[in-house]
Amino acid sequence: MDVDESSDLLYDLTQNCFDVLAGLAAQLDTRKSEYYDLIVDYHSRLSEWAAAHGVKATRSHSLDARLRNHPGVHNVVARALDFLWRCLQHLDANLLAASEERPPELKPFTSVETAFKSLGGLSGMIHRTVQARVKPREHKTATRASPRAFSDAALLVLQTLYPTSHQVLREYLCNTIRDRYSVISLT
């Protein structure tokens, strides 16, 4: 599962999971199965996870795009989604084969729960990876702007606007302006 520049692998895998869940829900709803509510809960949990991580966001802000420069993390998330998809397919086959004489096995349900726990456990890693990607960009922005040149310009403006003010006050104001400029330029 290599990361392709134009690939929406995580989106596609998530959509595959949604498709299996939608098919299961439709089949169980028509049969009035007691497992329908559980499938709806699985769909809700996947929707919440996908929304929290921007899986279905616009192409430039999607989870695929944000993890494009982190192929290791992208691969781990893709494998977890693939595992969930396979578990859901197994659950689908298990529920379709079940009858009143032969209830469904428990193992596919526990596999789906394990897959959801795995996805939930990846949330922290995804967040740290995305945050780590933002921090270097902030540092580059701060180093590109010359704080000394800005301080000199601010001091010149303060001397022009307040020629009779005390030198200590002008330096204090200049430092304050420079600090605020640094904060603003980082955001």
N, C-alpha and C positions, 0 to 999 in steps of 0.2 A: 504494500500500500504506500507507494511513493506519493509525495505531494507534488501535484502538477500545478503550474501557475494558473491555469484556467479551470482547475477542478473545483467542484463543489461537493467533494466526497462526503463531508460530514452532513451537509444538507440532504444529499441523496440517501445516505444511510438512515438519517432520521425520518425522512419521508417514507422509506421502505417500512420502517417500524410503524408509522402512522397508518400506512395502507393495510398492514396485517391486522392491526388493532381495529380499524374501521370494518374490515371484512368479518372479523370475529364478532364484533358488536352487532353487526347486521344479522349474522346467522343466529346468534344467541338470542337476539330480540325476537326474531320470528318464532323461535322454539320456546320462548318464555323460560329460558334457563336461569337458574339461580346464580350462575357465574357472570351474568351480564353486568351486574354492578361492579364486580372485580375488574372486568375488562375496561369499563368506563373509568374506574380509578386509575388503572394503568395508563390509559390515554391522557388523563388529567396530569398525572405525574410526569409523563414525557413532555406534555405541552409546557408545564411549568419549567422543566429543565431547559427545554429548547428556547423558551422566552428569556430565561435568566441569562443564557449565554449567547443570545443573538444569533441562533442558528438560521433563522429565517429573515434576518435583517437584510438590508440592501447589500449588494455584492461587495462594496468596499468596506462595509462595517460588519460583515458576517463573521461567524466564528472561523470559517475556512480562511477568510482574508486575514484575520488577526493572528492566526496560528501559522500562516504561510511561511514565515521566517523561523519557525520552530518545528521542524519536521518530526522530531522525536515526540513532542507533546501531541502534535496533530495525529501521528500514527497511533499513539496510545488511546486517544479519544476515538479514533476510527475503529480500532479493534474492540473497544468497549461497546460502541454502537452496533458493530457487526455481531458481537456476542449477544446483545439484546435482541437483535433481529432474528438470529438463529433460534434463540430460546422462545421467542414469540411464534415462530413457524412451528417449532416442536409442540408448543402448547396448542396451536391451532389444530394440528393433526391429532393430538391427543383428545381434544374436546370434540372434534368431529367423529372420532372413532368411539367415543363414549356412548353408552346407551343406558337405559334404566337398569338393565341386569349387570352392566359393567361400568361402574363409575370411573371418571378420569383418574389417572395416576396423580400423585402429589408432586413427583419429581419435577415436572415442567413448571409448576407454580413456584417451587423453591428456586429453580434456575432463573426465572424471570425476576424474582425478588433479589437474588444475588447480582444479577445484571444491573438492576436499578441502584443497588447499593454501590456497585462499582462506578457507575456514572456519577452518583452523588459524591463519592470520594474523590473524583477527578475535578470537582468544582474548585477546590482550593488551588490545585496545581494550575488550572486554566487561569484563574484570577492572578496568581503570582506571575505567571508567564506573560500575561497581557500587561500587568503593571511594570514588570521588568523591561518590557519593550518601550514603555512610555518614559521611564526615568532617564535613559540615555539621551533621548530626544530633548528632554528638558535641559539636561546638562549641556548639550551642544548649543542650544539656543542661548543659554546663559554665557557660554564662552565666546560666542560670536559677537555679542554686544560688548563694547568696551566700557566697563563701568567708570574707568578713569576719565575717558573722553566725555562721558555723560556728566560726571561730577564737575569737570571743568566748565562745561556749558551751563550747568545749573548754577554754579558759583558766579559766573559772569552775569547771568540773568538776575540773580539776587543782588549783586552789586549795582546793577543798572537800576533796578526797581527800588532798592532801599540803600541809597548811598550813605546815609547817616547811621545805619544800624551797626551794632558792635560786631567785630570780626568773629567772635565766638558764636554769636547767634547765627550769622550767615553760614558758618561751617556746620553748625548743628542742623540747620534747615537743609543745607546741601546734602548732608549724610542721610537725612530722613527722605528727601526726594529720591536720592540714588537707591536707597533700600526699597522704597515703594516701586520704583521703576524695575528693579530686579525681580520683585514678586510678580508684577504685571507681565513682564516679558517671559516669565516661565509658564504662565497659564495660557 
